[in-house]
Amino acid sequence: DLKSPAFLEKNRKKHESSCNISKGNLDNSYFIVDFHRLNSLFCNCVLLRLQLISMDTTGTHIASGAIFFLLLLCLSNLSIADVIYSPVELFSINCGSNSSLSTRDGRNWTADIKFLSENKDSVAAPALTPSTLEGPYTDARFSHSQFTYSFSVSTGPKFLRLFFYSTSYQNFHRSKAYFSVKAGPYTLLQYFNASLNADADDDPDNFLFREYCINLRDGERLNISFIPSTEDSYAFINGIEIVSMPPFLYYTNPHDVDITGLPQLVGDSMNLQFPIENNFTLETKYRLRVGDQEIPASQDTGMLRFWDVDSKYVTTQSVLSLDIATGIKLRFTKKTPNYTAPDTVYRSVRNMGSNGTFNMGFNLTWQLPVDSGFTYLLRLHFCQLDPNISLPGDLSFFIFVQDQMVEKWADILGWSDKQKGVPVVKQYVVLIPGNEQETLNLSLKMHPNPQSLAKDAQINAIELFKINDPTGNLAGPNPDSHPKTSEFPLPNSNKKSKGSTRTLIAAGAGAVSGVVMLSLIVAFFLIKRNKNVAVDEGSN
């Protein structure tokens, strides 16, 4: 009942807290509309507040009828998700500040003092160089000894985000910031030098951002500790954000009997599945959409995720298509719910081009720099909206991860049960051997299947997560001036690369050494889980 006072009050509180709208009196004409798309522009959550005042009863009915008529006209052109995910918990902490801060992306950053549980001699100080970016970058919390934030949160997985502005502050020179960060038993950063990382980053403004996925068990508090690495160094933090997520967005549902959606272990001849269990902590390394513009946190599906563009990591020529089939409503599924990615992610595609003969001569390739010595979860997003593709088999292609074939018949229409506009996510787990002290490239390559009607390959988005090692560590080395890479260097981030093409070769030179390392890492996780890992008997 839209006129119920209980309904109005409940939704006023809900939407004022999540959308940062101004408070006011409620009357009987208060409507909420959640929609994804209006004239091909993604909208995260819109609150439509219609207050009809100074009208008699007849005028109110006439106005209400007109409003609904207009809404129906608009809704016919919208791609609407059934539900936009609303986080159970959302903490945005403005560290080092005594006051709250509201930013244009809808975030409300609150003062940090009430969340400090261990605070021996920490101090707050403003940046000597004013921030050019809106957010929690005006002040920071510092200490030459350990300090800890503690949060009471519900059971389940959370995003944990750390924001740093690497500049000099009063009495704190930027070069002296060496520290570790721990969340419960997990080491997120170790001997972390903010200035080295900022200087090596593409961002000239010295802003650093780290995102993690961590699962909290019943009754656990989320404790985040900042620990200086040496006696003359200090630890600091500008902002902390904690956002709850759907329980099985990135983690595996232990009660799901369908194993076809489980991540596939790359390089394993038995096609072993690799569940992402609740005792894993993940670090987001890349969240890349195909397109010419980033998707800001405010335009995510409710979890405030940032989607970067993939162009800086593409090392071969390709074609970019934007705003595809905007008149077709996307159809999400139980395996790929509507909160998986924004609508615009699935309406932009990168492919090889229309010349099938030419496409057969090279691989569509991405190179993603990663820390060696870790296992990674790779998520690939697909959605078939091409009007020229109508049947399974019209477009199929090979997928290689680290030159290991993971799909020899990647057919998006086949995956989506012959339905267009159905997003699909394929997951793979890959080990990058090494000593955790060097940077290598994780390669993703696609090549047309010769038996395919269309000689092409395509993708919509890429996500890559680092999985903690057996000791609970996620920390990689600080960058140096000459990082090692496994293949050719990445192209300039401001230009599309048309670098050397490569003929399709299912490389096996590194497979022998990789098998040994894969056996070790698989044995560890099998022992740790104390149960059998499901094997897809039907896979080739």
HUMOFEN-V491054 format. One record per pair of residues at least 4 apart in sequence whose C-alpha atoms are under 8 Angstrom apart, sorted by the first residue. I is the first residue (numbers start at 0). J is the second residue. D is the distance in whole Angstrom. If there is no record, write none. Layout:
{{I,J,D} {I,J,D}}
//
This chain:
{{0,6,7} {1,6,7} {1,7,7} {1,27,7} {1,28,8} {1,29,7} {1,30,8} {2,6,7} {2,7,7} {2,27,5} {2,28,7} {3,7,6} {4,8,6} {5,9,6} {6,10,6} {7,11,6} {7,25,7} {7,29,7} {8,12,6} {9,13,6} {10,14,6} {11,15,6} {12,16,6} {13,17,6} {14,18,5} {14,19,7} {14,20,7} {14,46,7} {15,19,5} {15,20,5} {15,21,7} {15,22,7} {16,20,8} {17,85,8} {17,105,8} {18,44,7} {18,45,8} {18,46,8} {18,105,6} {19,105,6} {19,106,7} {19,107,8} {25,29,7} {25,50,8} {26,50,7} {26,51,8} {27,50,8} {28,48,8} {28,49,6} {28,50,6} {28,51,6} {28,63,8} {29,47,8} {29,48,5} {29,49,5} {29,50,7} {30,46,8} {30,47,6} {30,48,6} {30,49,7} {31,45,8} {31,46,5} {31,47,5} {31,48,7} {32,44,8} {32,45,6} {32,46,6} {32,47,6} {33,43,8} {33,44,5} {33,45,6} {33,46,7} {33,79,8} {33,80,8} {33,82,8} {33,83,7} {34,42,7} {34,43,7} {34,44,7} {34,45,7} {34,77,7} {34,78,7} {34,79,5} {34,80,6} {35,41,5} {35,42,5} {35,43,6} {35,44,8} {35,77,7} {35,78,6} {35,79,5} {35,80,6} {35,341,8} {35,342,7} {36,40,6} {36,41,5} {36,42,6} {36,77,6} {36,78,5} {36,79,7} {36,342,7} {37,41,7} {37,42,7} {37,76,7} {37,77,6} {37,78,8} {38,76,8} {38,77,8} {39,322,7} {39,325,6} {39,343,8} {41,298,7} {41,341,8} {41,342,7} {41,343,7} {42,298,6} {43,83,8} {43,297,7} {43,298,5} {43,299,6} {43,300,6} {43,301,7} {44,83,7} {44,301,8} {51,59,7} {51,62,8} {54,58,6} {54,59,6} {55,59,6} {56,60,6} {57,61,6} {58,62,6} {59,63,6} {60,64,6} {61,65,6} {62,66,6} {63,67,6} {64,68,6} {65,69,6} {66,70,6} {67,71,6} {68,72,6} {69,73,6} {70,74,6} {71,75,6} {72,76,8} {73,77,7} {76,326,7} {77,328,8} {78,325,8} {78,326,8} {78,327,7} {78,328,5} {78,329,7} {79,328,7} {80,337,6} {81,337,7} {82,337,7} {82,338,8} {83,300,6} {83,301,6} {83,337,7} {83,338,6} {84,245,8} {84,300,6} {84,301,5} {84,302,7} {84,338,6} {85,301,6} {85,302,8} {86,242,6} {86,243,5} {86,244,6} {86,301,7} {86,302,7} {87,242,8} {87,243,6} {87,244,8} {88,152,7} {88,153,8} {88,241,7} {88,242,6} {88,243,5} {89,240,7} {89,241,6} {89,242,5} {89,243,7} {90,108,8} {90,239,8} {90,240,5} {90,241,5} {90,242,7} {91,106,7} {91,107,6} {91,108,5} {91,109,6} {91,238,7} {91,239,6} {91,240,4} {91,241,7} {92,108,5} {92,109,5} {92,110,6} {92,111,6} {92,135,8} {92,238,5} {92,239,5} {92,240,6} {93,99,7} {93,100,7} {93,108,5} {93,109,5} {93,110,5} {93,111,6} {93,135,5} {93,138,8} {93,139,8} {93,237,7} {93,238,5} {93,239,7} {94,110,6} {94,111,5} {94,112,8} {94,123,8} {94,135,7} {94,138,7} {94,139,5} {94,140,6} {94,236,6} {94,237,5} {94,238,5} {94,239,7} {95,110,7} {95,111,7} {95,112,8} {95,122,7} {95,123,4} {95,124,7} {95,138,5} {95,139,4} {95,140,4} {95,141,8} {95,237,7} {96,110,5} {96,111,7} {96,123,7} {96,138,6} {96,139,7} {97,110,5} {97,111,7} {97,112,8} {98,109,7} {98,110,5} {99,107,7} {99,108,5} {99,109,4} {99,110,6} {100,107,6} {100,108,5} {100,109,6} {100,134,8} {100,135,8} {101,105,7} {101,106,6} {101,107,4} {101,108,6} {102,106,6} {102,107,7} {102,108,8} {102,133,7} {102,134,6} {104,296,7} {104,297,5} {105,297,7} {108,135,7} {111,115,7} {114,148,5} {114,149,6} {114,150,7} {115,146,8} {115,147,6} {115,148,4} {115,149,6} {116,146,8} {116,147,6} {116,148,6} {116,149,6} {117,145,8} {117,146,5} {117,147,5} {117,148,7} {118,145,8} {118,146,5} {118,147,7} {119,144,7} {119,145,8} {119,146,7} {120,142,6} {120,143,8} {120,144,7} {121,140,7} {121,141,5} {121,142,4} {121,143,7} {121,144,8} {121,146,7} {122,140,6} {122,141,5} {122,142,6} {123,138,7} {123,139,6} {123,140,5} {123,141,6} {124,138,6} {124,139,6} {124,140,7} {124,141,8} {124,168,6} {124,169,6} {125,137,6} {125,138,4} {125,139,7} {125,168,6} {125,169,7} {126,130,8} {126,136,8} {126,137,6} {126,138,6} {126,139,8} {126,166,7} {126,167,6} {126,168,5} {126,169,7} {127,166,8} {127,167,6} {127,168,5} {127,169,7} {128,166,7} {128,167,7} {128,168,8} {129,137,7} {130,136,6} {130,137,6} {131,204,8} {132,136,7} {135,162,8} {135,237,6} {135,238,5} {136,163,7} {136,164,6} {136,237,6} {136,238,7} {137,237,8} {138,237,6} {139,235,7} {139,236,6} {139,237,4} {139,238,8} {140,235,5} {140,236,5} {140,237,6} {141,233,7} {141,234,6} {141,235,4} {141,236,7} {142,146,7} {142,227,8} {142,233,6} {142,234,6} {142,235,7} {143,227,6} {143,230,7} {143,231,7} {143,232,6} {143,233,4} {143,234,6} {144,226,6} {144,227,6} {144,233,7} {144,234,8} {145,224,7} {145,225,6} {145,226,4} {145,227,7} {145,234,8} {146,224,6} {146,225,6} {146,226,7} {147,222,7} {147,223,5} {147,224,4} {147,225,6} {148,222,6} {148,223,5} {148,224,6} {149,220,7} {149,221,6} {149,222,4} {149,223,6} {150,220,6} {150,221,5} {150,222,6} {151,219,8} {151,220,5} {151,221,7} {152,215,8} {152,219,8} {152,220,6} {152,221,7} {153,215,7} {153,217,7} {153,218,8} {154,214,8} {154,215,5} {154,216,5} {154,217,5} {154,218,7} {154,219,8} {155,214,5} {155,215,5} {155,216,6} {155,243,8} {155,246,6} {156,212,7} {156,213,5} {156,214,4} {156,215,6} {156,243,6} {156,244,6} {156,245,7} {156,246,6} {156,277,8} {157,212,6} {157,213,5} {157,214,6} {157,215,8} {157,241,6} {157,242,5} {157,243,4} {157,244,6} {158,210,7} {158,211,6} {158,212,5} {158,213,7} {158,240,8} {158,241,5} {158,242,5} {158,243,6} {158,244,7} {159,210,6} {159,211,5} {159,212,6} {159,213,7} {159,239,7} {159,240,6} {159,241,5} {159,242,7} {160,208,7} {160,209,6} {160,210,4} {160,211,6} {160,239,6} {160,240,5} {160,241,6} {161,208,6} {161,209,5} {161,210,6} {161,236,7} {161,237,8} {161,238,6} {161,239,5} {161,240,7} {162,206,8} {162,207,6} {162,208,5} {162,209,7} {162,236,7} {162,237,6} {162,238,5} {162,239,6} {163,193,8} {163,206,6} {163,207,5} {163,208,6} {163,235,8} {163,236,6} {163,237,5} {163,238,7} {164,205,6} {164,206,5} {164,207,6} {164,237,7} {165,173,6} {165,193,6} {165,194,6} {165,197,7} {165,205,5} {165,206,6} {165,207,7} {166,172,7} {166,173,5} {166,194,8} {166,205,7} {167,171,6} {167,172,5} {167,173,5} {168,172,6} {168,173,7} {171,175,7} {172,176,8} {173,193,8} {173,194,6} {174,192,8} {174,193,8} {174,194,6} {175,192,8} {175,231,7} {175,232,5} {175,233,6} {176,191,8} {176,192,6} {176,193,6} {176,194,7} {176,227,8} {176,232,6} {176,233,5} {176,234,6} {176,235,7} {177,190,6} {177,191,5} {177,192,5} {177,193,7} {177,227,6} {177,228,6} {177,229,7} {177,232,6} {177,233,6} {177,234,6} {178,188,8} {178,189,6} {178,190,5} {178,191,5} {178,192,7} {178,225,7} {178,226,5} {178,227,4} {178,228,5} {178,229,8} {178,232,7} {178,233,7} {178,234,5} {179,186,7} {179,187,7} {179,188,5} {179,189,4} {179,190,5} {179,191,6} {179,225,6} {179,226,5} {179,227,6} {179,228,7} {179,234,8} {180,186,6} {180,187,5} {180,188,5} {180,189,7} {180,223,7} {180,224,6} {180,225,5} {180,226,6} {181,185,6} {181,186,5} {181,187,6} {181,188,7} {181,223,6} {181,224,5} {181,225,7} {182,186,7} {182,187,7} {182,221,7} {182,222,6} {182,223,5} {182,224,7} {183,221,7} {183,222,6} {183,223,7} {184,471,7} {185,280,8} {185,467,8} {185,471,5} {185,472,6} {185,473,7} {186,471,6} {186,472,5} {186,473,6} {186,474,6} {187,472,7} {187,473,5} {187,474,5} {188,473,7} {188,474,5} {188,475,7} {189,228,8} {189,474,6} {189,475,7} {190,228,6} {190,476,8} {190,477,8} {191,476,8} {191,477,6} {192,196,6} {192,477,7} {193,197,6} {193,207,8} {194,198,6} {194,205,8} {195,199,6} {195,477,7} {195,478,6} {195,479,8} {196,200,6} {196,207,8} {196,477,6} {196,478,6} {197,202,7} {197,203,8} {197,205,5} {197,206,7} {197,207,6} {198,203,8} {198,205,7} {199,478,7} {199,479,8} {199,480,8} {200,205,8} {202,206,7} {209,282,8} {209,283,7} {210,282,6} {210,283,5} {211,280,7} {211,281,5} {211,282,4} {211,283,6} {212,280,6} {212,281,5} {212,282,6} {212,283,8} {213,279,7} {213,280,5} {213,281,7} {214,277,6} {214,278,7} {214,279,8} {214,280,7} {215,219,6} {215,220,8} {215,221,7} {225,234,6} {225,235,7} {226,233,8} {226,234,6} {227,232,6} {227,233,5} {227,234,5} {228,232,6} {228,233,7} {229,233,8} {242,302,7} {242,303,8} {243,302,7} {244,248,7} {244,302,7} {246,250,7} {246,252,8} {247,251,6} {247,252,6} {248,339,7} {249,275,7} {250,274,8} {250,275,5} {250,276,6} {250,277,6} {251,261,7} {251,274,6} {251,275,5} {251,276,6} {251,277,8} {253,276,8} {258,272,8} {258,533,7} {258,535,7} {259,535,7} {260,334,8} {260,425,7} {260,426,7} {261,272,6} {261,273,7} {261,274,6} {261,426,7} {262,272,6} {262,273,5} {262,274,6} {262,275,8} {262,376,8} {262,425,7} {262,426,4} {262,427,5} {262,428,6} {263,270,6} {263,271,6} {263,272,5} {263,273,6} {263,426,6} {263,427,5} {263,428,6} {264,270,7} {264,271,6} {264,272,6} {264,273,6} {264,427,6} {264,428,5} {264,429,6} {265,270,8} {265,400,7} {265,403,7} {265,404,8} {265,405,7} {265,427,6} {265,428,6} {265,429,5} {265,430,8} {266,403,6} {266,404,8} {266,405,8} {266,429,8} {266,510,7} {266,513,8} {266,514,7} {266,517,8} {267,271,6} {267,514,8} {267,517,8} {269,534,7} {270,534,7} {270,535,7} {270,538,7} {270,539,8} {271,532,7} {271,533,7} {271,534,5} {271,535,7} {272,532,7} {272,533,6} {272,534,6} {272,535,7} {273,428,7} {273,532,7} {274,532,8} {275,279,7} {279,466,7} {279,467,6} {280,466,6} {280,467,6} {280,471,8} {281,464,6} {281,465,5} {281,466,5} {281,467,6} {281,473,8} {282,464,5} {282,465,5} {282,466,7} {282,473,7} {283,462,8} {283,463,6} {283,464,5} {283,465,7} {284,369,8} {284,462,8} {284,463,6} {284,464,5} {284,465,7} {285,307,8} {285,461,7} {285,462,5} {285,463,5} {285,464,7} {286,305,7} {286,306,5} {286,307,6} {286,460,8} {286,461,6} {286,462,4} {286,463,7} {287,306,5} {287,307,5} {287,308,5} {287,309,5} {287,460,6} {287,461,5} {287,462,6} {288,293,8} {288,306,6} {288,307,6} {288,308,5} {288,309,6} {288,344,6} {288,459,6} {288,460,4} {288,461,7} {289,308,6} {289,309,6} {289,310,8} {289,319,8} {289,344,7} {289,347,6} {289,348,6} {289,349,6} {289,458,8} {289,459,5} {289,460,6} {290,308,6} {290,309,7} {290,310,8} {290,319,7} {290,320,8} {290,321,7} {290,347,6} {290,348,7} {290,349,8} {291,308,7} {292,307,8} {292,308,6} {293,305,8} {293,306,6} {293,307,5} {293,308,6} {294,298,6} {294,299,7} {294,305,6} {294,306,5} {294,307,7} {295,299,7} {295,303,8} {295,304,7} {295,305,5} {295,306,7} {296,302,8} {296,303,4} {296,304,5} {296,305,5} {296,306,8} {297,301,8} {297,303,6} {298,303,7} {298,341,7} {299,303,6} {299,304,6} {299,305,7} {299,340,7} {299,341,6} {300,337,8} {300,338,5} {300,339,8} {300,340,6} {300,341,6} {301,338,8} {309,313,7} {310,492,7} {310,494,8} {310,495,6} {311,489,7} {311,490,6} {311,491,7} {311,492,4} {311,493,7} {311,494,7} {311,495,7} {312,365,5} {312,366,5} {312,367,6} {312,489,6} {312,490,7} {312,492,8} {313,363,8} {313,364,6} {313,365,4} {313,366,7} {313,489,8} {313,490,8} {313,495,8} {313,496,7} {314,363,8} {314,364,6} {314,365,6} {314,366,7} {314,489,7} {314,490,7} {314,496,5} {314,497,7} {314,498,6} {315,362,7} {315,363,6} {315,364,6} {315,365,8} {315,496,6} {315,497,5} {315,498,5} {315,499,7} {315,500,6} {316,351,7} {316,363,7} {316,495,8} {316,496,6} {316,497,5} {316,498,7} {316,500,8} {317,349,7} {317,350,6} {317,351,5} {317,352,6} {317,363,7} {318,349,6} {318,350,5} {318,351,6} {318,352,6} {319,347,7} {319,348,6} {319,349,5} {319,350,7} {320,347,6} {320,348,5} {320,349,6} {321,346,6} {321,347,4} {321,348,7} {322,343,7} {322,346,5} {322,347,6} {323,346,5} {323,347,6} {323,384,7} {323,385,8} {324,346,7} {324,384,6} {325,346,7} {327,420,7} {328,420,7} {329,342,8} {329,420,5} {329,421,6} {329,422,8} {330,420,6} {330,421,5} {330,422,7} {331,335,6} {331,336,5} {331,337,5} {331,421,6} {331,422,6} {332,336,5} {332,337,8} {332,421,7} {332,422,8} {334,423,8} {335,339,6} {335,422,6} {335,423,6} {335,424,7} {337,341,8} {340,344,6} {340,345,8} {341,345,8} {342,346,7} {343,347,7} {344,459,6} {344,460,7} {345,380,8} {345,381,7} {345,382,6} {345,422,7} {345,459,6} {345,460,8} {346,382,8} {346,384,8} {346,459,8} {347,459,6} {348,457,6} {348,458,6} {348,459,5} {349,457,5} {349,458,6} {349,459,6} {350,363,8} {350,455,7} {350,456,5} {350,457,4} {350,458,7} {351,358,6} {351,363,6} {351,455,6} {351,456,6} {351,457,7} {352,358,7} {352,455,7} {353,455,8} {354,358,6} {354,454,8} {355,359,6} {355,453,7} {355,454,5} {355,455,6} {356,360,7} {356,454,7} {357,361,8} {358,362,8} {358,446,8} {358,447,7} {358,454,7} {358,455,7} {359,446,7} {359,447,6} {359,449,8} {359,454,7} {359,502,8} {360,500,8} {360,501,7} {360,502,5} {360,503,7} {361,446,7} {361,500,5} {361,501,5} {361,502,5} {361,503,6} {362,444,6} {362,445,5} {362,446,5} {362,500,7} {362,501,6} {362,502,7} {362,503,6} {363,444,5} {363,445,5} {363,446,6} {363,456,8} {364,442,7} {364,443,6} {364,444,4} {364,445,7} {365,442,6} {365,443,5} {365,444,7} {366,440,6} {366,441,6} {366,442,5} {366,443,7} {366,489,7} {367,440,5} {367,441,5} {367,442,6} {368,438,6} {368,439,5} {368,440,4} {368,441,6} {368,484,7} {369,438,5} {369,439,5} {369,440,6} {369,441,7} {370,431,8} {370,435,6} {370,436,7} {370,437,6} {370,438,5} {370,439,6} {370,475,6} {370,476,8} {371,431,5} {371,432,6} {371,433,5} {371,434,6} {371,435,5} {371,436,7} {371,437,6} {371,438,6} {371,439,6} {372,430,7} {372,431,6} {372,432,5} {372,433,4} {372,434,5} {372,435,5} {373,430,6} {373,431,6} {373,432,7} {373,433,8} {373,435,7} {373,465,7} {373,466,7} {373,467,7} {373,468,6} {374,428,7} {374,429,6} {374,430,4} {374,431,6} {374,465,6} {374,466,6} {374,467,8} {374,468,8} {375,428,6} {375,429,5} {375,430,6} {375,431,8} {375,463,7} {375,464,5} {375,465,5} {375,466,6} {376,426,7} {376,427,6} {376,428,5} {376,429,7} {376,463,6} {376,464,5} {376,465,6} {376,466,7} {377,426,6} {377,427,5} {377,428,6} {377,429,8} {377,461,7} {377,462,6} {377,463,5} {377,464,7} {378,424,6} {378,425,6} {378,426,5} {378,427,7} {378,461,6} {378,462,5} {378,463,6} {379,424,6} {379,425,5} {379,426,6} {379,458,7} {379,459,8} {379,460,6} {379,461,5} {379,462,7} {380,422,7} {380,423,6} {380,424,5} {380,425,7} {380,458,6} {380,459,5} {380,460,5} {380,461,6} {381,411,7} {381,422,6} {381,423,5} {381,424,6} {381,457,8} {381,458,5} {381,459,5} {381,460,7} {382,411,7} {382,419,7} {382,420,6} {382,421,6} {382,422,5} {382,423,6} {382,458,8} {382,459,7} {383,388,8} {383,411,6} {383,412,7} {383,419,5} {383,420,6} {383,421,7} {383,422,8} {384,388,8} {384,419,6} {384,420,6} {388,393,6} {388,394,7} {389,393,7} {389,412,8} {390,412,7} {390,417,7} {391,410,7} {391,411,8} {391,412,5} {391,413,5} {391,417,6} {392,410,7} {392,412,8} {392,413,8} {392,451,6} {392,452,7} {393,451,6} {393,452,5} {393,453,6} {394,410,6} {394,411,8} {394,451,5} {394,452,6} {394,453,5} {394,454,7} {394,455,7} {394,456,7} {395,408,6} {395,409,5} {395,410,5} {395,411,8} {395,447,7} {395,448,6} {395,450,8} {395,451,5} {395,453,8} {395,454,8} {395,455,8} {395,456,7} {396,406,8} {396,407,7} {396,408,6} {396,409,5} {396,410,7} {396,445,7} {396,446,6} {396,447,4} {396,448,4} {396,451,7} {396,454,8} {396,455,7} {396,456,6} {397,404,7} {397,405,8} {397,406,5} {397,407,5} {397,408,6} {397,409,6} {397,445,5} {397,446,5} {397,447,6} {397,448,6} {398,404,6} {398,405,6} {398,406,5} {398,407,7} {398,409,7} {398,443,7} {398,444,6} {398,445,5} {398,446,7} {399,403,5} {399,404,4} {399,405,6} {399,406,7} {399,442,8} {399,443,6} {399,444,5} {399,445,6} {399,505,8} {400,404,7} {400,405,7} {400,429,8} {400,441,8} {400,442,6} {400,443,5} {400,444,7} {401,441,6} {401,442,5} {401,443,7} {402,442,7} {402,443,8} {402,444,8} {402,504,8} {402,505,6} {402,506,5} {402,507,7} {403,505,7} {403,506,7} {403,507,7} {404,505,7} {407,448,8} {408,448,7} {410,414,6} {411,415,6} {411,423,7} {412,416,6} {412,417,5} {412,418,6} {412,419,7} {413,417,6} {414,423,7} {415,419,7} {415,421,6} {415,422,8} {415,423,7} {430,516,8} {430,517,7} {430,520,8} {431,441,8} {432,513,7} {432,516,7} {433,437,7} {435,475,6} {435,476,7} {436,475,7} {436,476,5} {437,476,7} {437,482,7} {437,483,6} {438,482,6} {438,483,5} {438,484,6} {439,483,6} {439,484,4} {439,485,5} {440,484,6} {440,485,5} {440,486,7} {445,456,6} {446,455,7} {446,456,6} {446,503,7} {447,451,7} {447,453,8} {447,454,5} {447,455,5} {447,456,6} {448,454,7} {448,455,8} {449,454,7} {465,473,7} {466,473,7} {467,471,5} {467,472,5} {467,473,5} {468,472,5} {468,473,7} {469,523,8} {478,482,7} {484,488,7} {490,494,7} {490,495,7} {490,496,6} {490,498,8} {491,495,8} {491,496,8} {507,511,8} {509,513,6} {510,514,6} {511,515,7} {512,516,7} {513,517,6} {514,518,6} {515,519,6} {516,520,6} {517,521,6} {518,522,6} {519,523,6} {520,524,6} {521,525,6} {522,526,6} {523,527,6} {524,528,6} {525,529,6} {525,530,7} {525,531,7} {525,532,7} {526,530,8}}
//
